[in-house]
Amino acid sequence: MGHGYPGRGSGAIGLRLYAAEPICGLNRGTWGFMRARRDQRFGRTAVWNGFIVKAAFRFSALVAAAVTLAAASPAYAVTDIMWWHAMSGELGRQLEKLATDFNATQSEYRIVPSYKGNYTETVTAAIFAFRSRGQPAIVQVNEIATATMMAAKGATYPVFELMRDEAETFSPKAYLPAVTGYYTDIAGNMLSFPFNASTPILYYNKDLFRAAGLDPEVAPKTWPEVGEAAKRLRAAGAACGFTTAWPSWVNIENFSAFHNLPIATKANGLGGLDAVLTFNNPLVVRNIAQLADWQTTKVFDYSGRATSAEPRFQRGECGIFIGSSATRADIRANSKFEIGYGMLPYSPDVEGAPQNTIIGGATLWVLRDRPREEYKGVAKFFAFLSKPEVQAAWHQNTGYLPITRAAYDLTRAQGFYDRNPGAAISIEQITLKMPTENSKGLRLGSFVLIRDVIDDELEQAFSGKKSAQAALDSAVERGNRLLRQFERANPDR
C-alpha cells in the first residue's frame, strides 16, 4: 500500500507513534485520549476528537502588523502554501516534483512541501501547530483517520466547499468511486482530496511455480486454488506456501469487501458514529480458521504485522505473497526471480463474489484559519493534481492507483500496462463492480487502535491459542469498546 499503515514504536513527548507504511495512524496518545494543556492566552478553540487544540485568537501588535503588511504587499508577490506530508525517499522526491511542476505553471503561488515524519508525526505536528496558528494549509492524513478528521470541529475546510468557494472545476464523479468512498460524506460531498491510494493484490514466484509443477502463467484465483498451490510449493521444498502483509487490512477488511460482507453496521461507519463491528461472521471465521489450520504445516505462514512479510517473498522463501499494490516496484527491484501477479483470492461458494476491494493510503486535508489567498492557491493546486496527465505520471512513477478514470485511460493509451505486466490489476480490482455499502470503504473512529486489536487477536488464532471464532469475537468486543469511547468523545457528530 505504500505509506499509510501502522507499525509499532515509541516517540517523544510521551506519544506512542507508529511506523509509516501503508496506513500509519493516529492513536490513543495522539488523538482520542490526549488532553492539551489549557493556555489562557488563546481564545477560540478547535476540538480534535476528545482533546482541544487552541487556535490563536489574540496576536501581538507585531504579528498583527506583519499580517497587515502582507495584505498590503504588491499583487505580484508570491504566496507560499505549506504542505506537510509523510513521504520520504523516492516517494518524497516524486511528491516534491508535483509541487515543483505546479509552481512552474504559474507565478502567484508556491507550494512548499515539508516532510514531518510518519503519518502520526505529521498530523500530530499539524495539531500542535494550531496552538500558535502555524498550521499548514495542507496536511497528508491516512485514510482510516477520516472519522477523526471529521470530528475535528472547526479545524478542517472540506474540499468540496473550498473548490466551490474558489470557483475551481471539481466533480467528484470524475474520481474512482472505490477511492472517493472513504473521503465523502453521506451526501456524496468530498471532504478531502484523494492522493496516494493502493489495494492488496497477489504476487507469486514463477520460478517456484515451475519447480512445483504449477503453471507459471496462471495465478490462483480462489482461496481453494491458493491453498492447493501452496501445498504443492511446500511439497517442492518452499519454506512457506504463502504469506500476507498487513493482517487486518488483507484478511479482514479487504476479505470482507471482496465478498460484499459488512465490517460494521451503518455502512461500515459511513452512516454514523454509532456503528457496531460485525466481522465475526461465519465466512470470515471460516477463512481465519483455514489460515490457522494451514499455519500448522506452513502452507500459510504468518510473518508478522505491517510489511514484515514482504522480504520473505523477495528472498524466495514464500511462493505466494498478498500485499499492497504500491510495493510492486519495490518487489521487482529486490526479487531475483520472475514475478507473476493476480487479484486478491475469493471464495467461489459466496454468491456475487468477487465484489471489489478497498483502498489504503492517504488523503490531503485542508486546514482552516489560513489567509484567504492561500486557499485560492490550494484550490488551483488540487485542480492541477486532478489533471489526467499529472495523475497518470504519479500513478506510473509511484505505483499508487490513479484517482480518476481519465488518468487510468491515459495510462492505458500510453501503453504503460502493456510494458508493465501486473500494473493494471489493482485498478481492475477496485473497479471490478460498483461499490456497495459493504465495499465502499470504512469510517470508524479510533480505527488505528482497532486494527491493532484485530492483529492481536489474529495472532492468537494463528498461534493456536484461540479458535478463530473466539479470536474474532474478542476482536469485535474490544473494538466496539473503542468505538463507544470515540462516540462519547464526539457526542454531537
N, C-alpha and C positions, 0 to 999 in steps of 0.2 A: 504494500500500500504506500510505499514511500514514507514520508513523515506523517505522523499522526497518532500512533497507538502507544499506550502507556507501558513503560518498563518499571523498574524499581530503582530506588536510590534515595539519597538524602541531600538536603541543601541547607543553605544558610538561613538565618533569621527564623529558625525553628520550623521551616516549611518542609514538608515531605514532598519531594519532587519526583517526577517520572522521566525516564529516558524518552527521547523523541523519535520514535519510529512508529509506524502507521498512526496510531492515534494517541499520542501523548495527551494528558489531560489534566483537568482541574480536580483537586481532591479535597479531602477533609481539611487539610492545612490551609489551602489557598482559597476555598470558596465557602462551603456550606457551614463551617463551624468556627470560622475565624472572626474575631471582632476587632475592628480597627480602634485604636485608642482615640477617644474624643479630643478634639482640638478646638477650643473656643474661638480661635482666630478665624475659623471658617464657618460659613452660614449654610447655604443651600446644600442639600445632600443628594447623592445618588446611591440607591440601595443595590447591593450586589449579592443576591442570594444569601441573606442571613447575616451579612456584615456590612458596615457602612463605609463608603469611600467618600470622604468630604471633598466637594468641589469648591474651589476658591470662590468666595463671594465678594470679599473686600481686597483690594490691592493697594499697595503703597503708592504714593504720589509718583514715584519714579516709574513703576510699572505702568500706571495709567498714562503717564506722559509718553512712554515708549509706544503704547498702543495707539495713542493719538497721532504720534509721528508716523507710525507705519501706515495708518489710514490715509494720511496726507501725502504719502510718497508718490512720486510720479507714476503715471499709468504704465510706463514701460518696465517697472520693477518686477522682477521675477518673484513669484510666490512659492516658497518652499512648502512641500507637503510631506510630513513624516509618515513612513510606512514601516511599522515594527513587524518583524517576521521571525520565523523559527527554522529557516532553511540554511544549512551550511554546505560546504563542499561544492560539488558540481551543481547541485540543485540551487544553492545560493547564487552561484555565478549565472545560472540561467534566469533566476529571479531578477538579479541586478541588470541583466541585459534587457528585460522587459521595461524596467524603469528608464534605462538609457535610451532605448528605442523610442519610447513615448516622449521623453524630453526633447529628442531631436526633431519631433514633428511639429513643435510649436515653441514659442518663446515666453509665454505668460506664466507657466507653471513648471516646477521642478519636483518630481517625485524623488524623495531621498530615502532609500531603503536602509534599515538598521537592524542587524541581527541581534536578537536579545536572548539567545539560548533556546532550549526546547520549548514546546508549547506552553507548559506550565509556567516556565520562567518568563516567557514573552507576555502572557496575559497577566501574570502577577505584576510585572513591571508596569503594564498599562493601568492596572487598577490603582496602584500606589501613586502613579503619576497624576491621577485625578486630584490628589490632595494639594498639589502645587499648580494645578491647571497646566501641567506639562504633558498631558496625554497626547498621543499621536492622532492624526485624523483617521488612519487606517491601521488595524491590527489583525494579524492572522490567527485564527482560532480553530481548533479541531472541531470536527462536525458533531461529535457527541456532546459537546459543551453548548449546543444550541439552546437547550432549555435554560441553562444557567445564564446565557447572554440575554435571552428574552426576559428573564427575571431581573435584569439589571436596569431597574426603573430609572428613566431619565438619563441614562448613560449612552444609549445607542441611537443611531439615526438610521431607521430602516432604509434599505437600498431603494425600494420602490418609491418611497417618499422623496429621497434625495434626487433620483433621476427625474421624477415628475416636477419637483421644485425647480430644478435646473434646466428643464425642457430638453433633456437629452433622450434620444431614441432608446427605448428599452422595452422589450417584450419578453416576458417570462416564457412564452410559447416557443421562442427560438431555442431555448435551452432544453437539454435532455431531461425528461420527467424523472428518471431514476436518480439524477444528480440533484435537481432542484427540490425534490421531495423533502429533503432534510431541512431546507432553508426557507420554506414558505409557510405562512400561517394557514389557518383553516380555510380562509377565503382565497388562497392562492397567491397572496402578495409575497414577493420575495423580500426577506428580511436582511439577508447578507449576500455577498457576491461569491458564487462558487469559484474556487480557484484550483486547488490540486485534489483530484479525486482518483481513486483506484478501487478495484474489486478483486476478490480472490479467484485465481484460476489454477488449473492443474498443469504441472510440469512433469516430464518424465525423461529418463535416461535411455536414449535409443540404443546405446551400446549394450546396456544391461538387458534391455528387452530382447535384443538379438541373442545374447548369451543364454537367455531363459527360454528361447524358442517362441517368443511373442512377436507379433507383427509390429515392427518399429514405426510403421506409418499410421497406426490406428491407436488413438488414445482411448483408454477405458472411459465409458460414458456414464455408467451407472455404478452405484455402490457395490452391487454383487460383482461387477466386472473388475472394479478396483481391488476387491478382496481376492478374487481369483488370480489376477495379475500379480498381486503382492505375494501370494503363496508361491507362485512359480518363481518369482525373483528370489525368495528366501531359499527355495529348493536348489536354485542355481548358485547359491553362495553369497547373495547380498546380505549385508549386515542387518538391514531392515527393509521391509517391503515398501512402506510409505510412512510419511510423517506430515505434520501440518504446522504452520506458523499460527500465531495469534489464536489460541484455542477457542475463546468465546466468539470472536469475530467470524471465524470459519465454521466452527462446529455447532454453534447455537444461533447466532444472528443470521448468517447467510444460509445455513442449512434451512432455517425456518422460512426465510423469504423465498428461497428457491422451490420450496414445497407449499408456498402460499399459506403458511401457518403463522398465527399471531405470536409475537414475543410477549405482548402485553395487551390489555384492553385499551379502549379509547384510541383505536387505530395506532397502536404502538406508542401511545402517549401524545400523538399529534393532536388529539382531541381534548386534552386536558391533563392537569397535574394529578388528578385522582386516578390515573391509570394503575392497573394491578398486573404484575408479571404472571404469565401463564405458560411459560415454555416447558414446564414439566408435564408435557402431554405424551401420550403413548408413542407417537412416532419419534419424537426427539429422544425419549427414554430408550427406545429400541436401538436407535443409531449409536447412542453413547454406550449402551450395553455391548453392542457389536464391537465397537472400538476397544472397549475394555477386555473383551474376550480375545481379540486379535493381539492385544498387547502382551498376552502371556507367551506368545510364540514369536513376537516381533514382526508379525505380518503388518501390524501397525505398531509404531514405536514413538511414544510421546517424547518430545525433545525439549520441552520447556516452553516458557512464555515468550511473547514478543517474537523476535526474529531468530531465536536461537536454533530453530530447525534448519534454516536456510543453508548454513555452511555444511551441514551433513549431506545435503543433496549435492552441493557443489563439489564435495570431496568424493562423491560416488558411493557413499555409504548406503543411502536410501534410493531406491529406484524410482519412486514417485514422491512428489512434493506438492502440497497445496499451500499456496501463499499469495502475496499481493502481486497484482499485475504490474505494479510500478517497480518491482525488483527484477523485471525481465532483463534489463540491460546489465545489471549487476551480475545476475546468474550467468548470462552469456560471457561476460568478461572473465569470470572466475572459474568456469567449468571447462574441463579438458575432455569433453565428450559431446556427442551430438545430442541436442535437446529437442524434445517434442513438446507440444502444447495441446491442452484440451480445456473444455469447460469444467466447471465445478460438477462433481458427480451428483446424481439424483437417484431416488428410489423409484423404480419403474412401476411399483404397485400403487403409487399415490396418484389418484386421479388429477389430471391437469398439470402434473409436474413434467418438465421443469417450468417454473414461472419466470422470474428474473432475480438477479442478485442485487444487493445493495452496496453502497459505497463506503469507503473510509477516506480520510484525508482532512482537508481544512478549507476554510472559507474566509473571506475578508469582511470584517465588520467595520462600520464607520462609527466613530465615537463623537459624541456631541461636545458642545462648548469650545469649538474651534472657530476662527474667523470665517465669515461668510465666503470670502474669496477663496479660501481653501476648498470649500465644498464644491465650488464651481470646477476647480481643478480635479477633485476626486471623481466627479461625475464624468468629466471628459476622459479621465484615465480608465474608468470602468468601460466606457464606450469603446475606447481603444482596445482593451483586453478582450472585448467581445467580437472583434473583427475576425472573420474566418481565417485569414492568413496568419494572424497573431496566435490564435488558438491552435491552429494546425501545427505551427512551429513549436509551440510549447509542448503539445502532445508528442510530437515526434522527437524532440530533444530530451524530454524527461521521462517518458513512459507513462505519464498520467493520462487520464481519459480526456478527450476533447469535451468541453461542456456544452457545445452546440452541435446540432445536426449538420450545419453548414461546414463546420471545421472538419467533421468526420468525412463528409462527402468530398471536400477539397483534398484531404489526405489520401483518400482512396484514388481520386483522379490523378494525383501526383505519382501514383504507383508505389507509395510507401509500403502498403500492406503486401504487395507482391514481392518487394525486395526484402521484407522482414517478416517471415512466417511467424504466426502466433501473435503478432501485434494487434490484430483486429479482434481477437477472441474476447477481450474484456468489454469492448463496446458492443459486440454482438450479444454478449451475455446479459448486460444490463438493459438492453433494448429488446430482449427476446419476446417479451409481451408487455402490454401496458401495465404499469404497476397497479397493484390493488392496495387496499388498506393495510394488508399484511406485508407487502413488498415495496412500499413507497419509501420506507426508512423508519427511523425511530427518534423519538424526542422524549427522553426520560431523564428526570433530574438526578444528579449525582451518579450518572451512568459510568463514569470512570471508576468510582468506588464499586459499583455493582459489577462491572466487568472483572475487577479483582476478586470479588466474591465468587463469581462463576468459575474463574480459573482455579480458585482454591478448591471448589467442590469437584470440578472435573479431575483435578489431580488425585482427589480422594477415590474417585471411581476408577481411574486408570491404574492406580496402585493396588486396587483390590480391597481398600479399607472400607469402602461403602459400595452398596449396589448403585446402579445408575439411577434407579428411582429415588433412593434415599438421598443421593448427592444432589439431584436436581430439585427435589422437594426442599432441601435445605437451602439451596441457592435462591429459590423463589422466596422462601420465607425471609431470609436475611436481606435479599434485595428489596422486598416490599417494605421492610422496616426503614431502609434508607429512603425509599420513595416517600413514605409518610413524613419522615423528618424534613425532606425537601419541601413537601407540600405545606407543612406547618410554618416553615420559614418564609413562605410566599403565599399568604392567605388570600390576597386579592388578585391573584393571577388566574 
